[in-house]
Amino acid sequence: MARHIAIEGYKWWRSGVIYQIYPRSFADSSGDGIGDLRGITQRLDVLVDLGVDALWLSPFYTSPQKDAGYDVADYCDVDPLFGTLADFDELMKTAHLKNLRVMIDLVPNHTSDQHRWFQDALNSKPGSKEREYYHFKNGLGDNGELPPNNWLSMFGGPAWTRCEDGQWFLHLFDSSQPDLNWENPLVRSEFEAILRFWLDRGVDGFRVDQPHAMAKAAGLPDHPYVDEAGAGFIEGREAPPMWFQDSVHEIFRDWRKILESYPGQRAMCGEAYVLPLSLMALWVRPDEFHQTFNFRFLDAGWNEAAITSAIDESFEAFDSVGAPSTWVLNNHDVMRHVSRFGGNYGRATASDGIGINDPQPDNETGLAIAKGATLFMLGLPGASYLYQGEELGLPDHTTLEDEYRQDPTFLRTNGKRLGRDGSRVPLPWEKGNQSNGFSETGASWLPQPSSYKALSRDQQLNVADSTLEFYKAALRLRNELKLGEGSFDWVNQGELLSYKNGETLIIHNFSDIPKRLPAGRLLLASAELFEGLLPAHASCYLKV
Ligand code: NOJ
């Protein structure tokens, strides 16, 4: 049973609440149906009012948008869809004036095929220094007509595409996202310059995309158990040659030194999908990432046994190297927790999405569980990540028509896997036009489901029992009680799961029936108590 002792010395990234902005779906100031940087700047007060400490912006860089911006064609410029560098500077300035820190997304595993480096490589000969930026290889078979190895793309299909002169290039994601060759010192120095470019502009840190894929085993050998694991890995088995190779760590040590050479507390969060967490601990040693996402917690589903062991494993692993644990229930790659918990969808379904022909989630029960889960999560010491729109209790768009889908997963699997568009739908701000205030024109790159109208922010603001006011109250309390910087001790394991953080007792009712609470003063509950009983799926904070 894990315990956690509060760590001395405040550092924002150890305890902050970091709010993920998915720029294309946050707020559209230009009316073209795609969110933009000005839209974010104009709405920053809302995030101050919500009570978060920092923002993480998903990519806004120059990009053909084949994977919603995770295909970068220029790391040091803003895509015209989202605005200009001047708009970015304005956003930074305004956020800092409002005491909001800003982390940006860095995508170092792959570029867009439209990036100058890749275009130069295509226009150069096999064996040239330009090709050394990427993984170009000759194929197998008599005429090189077979891919160089058996690796698969995370988005479906092979991880290799052949170019005109017969060589193949590697892409662990879409064929428009060629993987960079991190053995090449030039790639390393290019990225060091990119880090400095944004640090000089004042960013407080980076969320680093797919860091566990950056280093590949020498010679790119076959995936030893591809038939069982597909493009991925199986926890407890040997690391396949494209995932969490040891040589990756020195890259992050170099980056950490760069961050620490800047004033203020700059931080890096790795989107490292590394399990078990005891292995992940290696990624957050004091001279590497400041923190990594806790996918063990996100993937656990919402059941007592899995959540208990995810929390135990997290504190054991991260405390062993003095790093904060992070906690997260939502992001742009999985179904929103309202729908996920409303249908008990496992991880695979959650990132593949569901559609009109699938059994639909019960979003009412889902919302009750989601609010309980969020309150329980926000009591845990460490940094917590929220994803835009969860404060409105938004469900996924689970009946999105296929004609709107843009996720490359959908396109690469001929619709077999629907993908992640359902969690990326533009936010409803003010009930009214077709996109409920997302843009003045009503345009939006994905249509909202009809349920979003009543969930619009203006419909919830100052409404006592709304999800929005509940999130605000929870963040206010977390801040007042310094729960993010606090301690952790289990009090009760079982259906009424509870832990103590300082003088606060945090309880979740995993049973199907209302439960009597222990003594203490009620500070906040995710659902109204009835005759002193905590309803099923609800959480509460008690002062003890
Ligand atoms: C993880 C990002 O969160 C996801 O959206 C993206 O598709 C992949 N990395 C590839 O960059």
Residues whose N, C-alpha, C, O or C-beta is under 5 A from the ligand:
A	BS01	NOJ	D67 Y70 F173 D209 Q210 D333
